[in-house]
Amino acid sequence: MPLPADATCPRRTPVATVLAVLLLAAACGGPSAPSSATYPSPAAAASATERRTATPGPSASVGGSTIAPLPSGPDALDLERVADGLDAPVGIANAGDGSGRLFVLELAGRVRVIERDGTLLRGPFVDLRDRIRSGGEQGLLGIAFHPEYGANGRLFVHYSRAGDGATVVSELRAAADRRTADPASERILLTVDQPYENHNGGQLAFGPDGYLYLGLGDGGLGGDPHDNGQNTDVLLGKILRLDVDGALSGDRPYAIPPDNPFAP
């Protein structure tokens, strides 16, 4: 998700970064996307600079569609499978708690955990399928862990609401041992109606300023027919910034950053 031009992003490991890209590519195939995640081995990455041939690499298939060949030569990547058994993975995050665990979003509404050693835990970290509408570009679309998650157990999710598909951003609380989160702890922060089933956006992330950012799509159909992206009176087609730690703003369960020029 884009951040302000002067913002700096937290440092990420190559494994998490590349795995996130591959899981996002899997999401483009919808529910039939591959159920495994891969990342480049360090030895392969180190040796890639020694290759000088430019012949195309093998093609890959995502959701039944063939995508561009993997690069070879100086830009070659060798991929190593690290987890099987995922159902339509669409996102990945690290809690920043020192555990080394990766949290993978499944479109239907579960968050799965890959341990530091590559083991995919059988049980979900949290299961929200009973409140999510999934399929196509709707489902469980984003997750972000509070910068102090290790101490406070707070995390945030973005999903499409069962029934009408409206965007929901809510807060959850993890158990004391941080092994699971309780669906019953949900506190809804924001709800945005969606006119169509596509372009619903999704990524959540905390910026270096401590605010929670949400990249929200324009609401759907081709060419943004309602001009939502150009209309500052609607939230669709915007990057939203929520202060989840500040004093509440009126009846909102979050605060509006004081330097927001579009605040009501």
C-alpha positions, 0 to 999 in steps of 0.5 A: 500500500502506498504511504506518504512520500516522506514515509519509510517502510519497516525493514522486511526479510527477503523471504517474507517479501518474495512470499508476499508477492507470490501469495498475491499472485495466487490471489489473482486466480481466485479460489482456485489459486495454488495452495502452496507458497514458495521463496528463493533459496539464499544459495540460489539468490547468491549464484544468480548473479553468476548467470549470464544467459538470457533465455526465458525461464519456465512458464508458471500457471496461476488459477488455470491461466499461464503467466509470463515465464520466470526470469532467467540469466542474471535475474533468475529466481530459484523457488523452494516450496515452504508450505502446502495446504493453504486455501486461496492465500491472498496476503501475508504479514509478520506480527513483529513480535520476534516469533518469526511466524508468518500469518497468511490470509485465506480468502474465505476468512481464515488466518493461518500460521507458518512457524519459523521452521516452515510448519503450517499449523493445522488450526487457524490463528482466527476463523472469521468465515461466519461473517465474511462474503468471499469469492472473486475480489471479496473476502478476507483482504487485509491484516495488520498487527499493532506496533506493540502487538507483543505487549497488547495483542491487538491486530486489525483485519479488513474483509467483505461483510457477509450478505451485502459485501460492505467493507469492514475494518475491525480490531481483534484481540489475541489470546495471552499466549498469542497463539490464537485470536478470539473472533468474539473480541471483534470491535468494528472501526469502519464500515464502507458500503460497496456499490459493486463486487470488484475493486474493493481494495484491501491492504492494511499496514501501520506506517512509521507514524504509528497510524493504520493505513488502508488502501481502499479500491474505487468500488468497482466496474471498469473505469470508476463510473461513479468517479469515486477516486476523484470525489473527496466526499467518499472514502472509496478510491482513497488511502485512509489513515486511522489513529487507533490509539488516540482520543476518539473523534466524536462517535467514531471508534478511532481518532482522525490524525490532526494533520488530515486536510480532509477531516470533516 
